[in-house]
Amino acid sequence: MGLGAIGIPGLILILIIALVLFGPNKLPELGRAFGKTLKEFKKGANGILDEDDKKKQDMTRKEINESEVTQSKNEKEDNRRLPE
């Protein structure tokens, strides 16, 4: 039973209960506060995901650079072994 199982009648019932509990003047303020909280949460979550993606990209670049250095060292050693 997830959030998708509430349906339209359930949402209407929740809105009516909220209207009775908080009144018509306080409801818009609560909605704005909830919206701001949700926006900040998404912003923080995206920031964490962006940091993780950046770390992965840096690690991949570092691995590529290390493999290039290893290849160039191996090529230099192979050139030294060849008879002239």
C-alpha positions as CSV (number, residue, x, y, z in Angstrom):
1,M,0.0,0.0,0.0
2,G,2.0,2.9,-1.3
3,L,1.2,6.5,-1.8
4,G,-0.3,5.6,-5.2
5,A,-3.2,3.7,-3.6
6,I,-4.7,6.9,-2.0
7,G,-6.6,8.0,-5.0
8,I,-8.8,11.1,-5.6
9,P,-11.3,10.5,-2.8
10,G,-8.5,10.0,-0.3
11,L,-6.8,13.2,-1.3
12,I,-10.1,15.1,-1.0
13,L,-10.6,13.7,2.5
14,I,-7.1,14.7,3.5
15,L,-7.6,18.2,2.2
16,I,-10.9,18.6,4.1
17,I,-9.3,17.4,7.3
18,A,-6.4,19.8,6.8
19,L,-8.8,22.6,6.2
20,V,-10.8,21.9,9.4
21,L,-7.6,21.5,11.5
22,F,-5.6,24.5,10.3
23,G,-8.3,26.8,8.8
24,P,-8.4,28.6,5.5
25,N,-5.9,31.3,6.5
26,K,-3.1,29.0,7.7
27,L,-3.4,26.4,4.8
28,P,-1.5,28.5,2.2
29,E,1.3,29.2,4.6
30,L,1.7,25.5,5.3
31,G,1.7,24.7,1.6
32,R,4.5,27.3,1.0
33,A,6.5,25.9,3.9
34,F,6.1,22.4,2.6
35,G,7.1,23.5,-0.9
36,K,10.2,25.3,0.3
37,T,11.2,22.2,2.4
38,L,10.8,19.9,-0.6
39,K,12.8,22.3,-2.8
40,E,15.7,22.4,-0.3
41,F,15.6,18.6,0.0
42,K,15.8,18.1,-3.7
43,K,18.6,20.7,-4.0
44,G,20.6,18.9,-1.3
45,A,20.0,15.5,-2.9
46,N,21.1,16.8,-6.3
47,G,24.2,18.3,-4.8
48,I,25.2,15.0,-3.3
49,L,24.6,13.2,-6.5
50,D,26.6,15.8,-8.5
51,E,29.5,15.4,-6.1
52,D,29.4,11.6,-6.5
53,D,29.4,12.0,-10.3
54,K,32.3,14.4,-10.2
55,K,34.3,12.0,-8.0
56,K,33.6,9.1,-10.5
57,Q,34.7,11.3,-13.4
58,D,37.9,12.3,-11.6
59,M,38.7,8.7,-10.7
60,T,38.1,7.6,-14.4
61,R,40.4,10.4,-15.6
62,K,43.0,9.5,-13.1
63,E,42.9,5.8,-14.2
64,I,43.2,6.8,-17.8
65,N,46.2,9.0,-17.1
66,E,47.9,6.2,-15.1
67,S,47.4,3.7,-17.9
68,E,48.8,6.2,-20.4
69,V,51.9,6.7,-18.2
70,T,52.3,3.0,-17.8
71,Q,52.1,2.5,-21.6
72,S,54.6,5.2,-22.3
73,K,57.0,3.7,-19.8
74,N,56.6,0.2,-21.4
75,E,57.2,1.7,-24.9
76,K,60.4,3.3,-23.7
77,E,61.6,0.1,-22.1
78,D,60.8,-1.8,-25.4
79,N,62.8,0.7,-27.4
80,R,65.8,0.2,-25.1
81,R,65.7,-3.6,-25.7
82,L,65.7,-3.4,-29.5
83,P,69.1,-3.9,-31.1
84,E,70.3,-1.0,-33.1
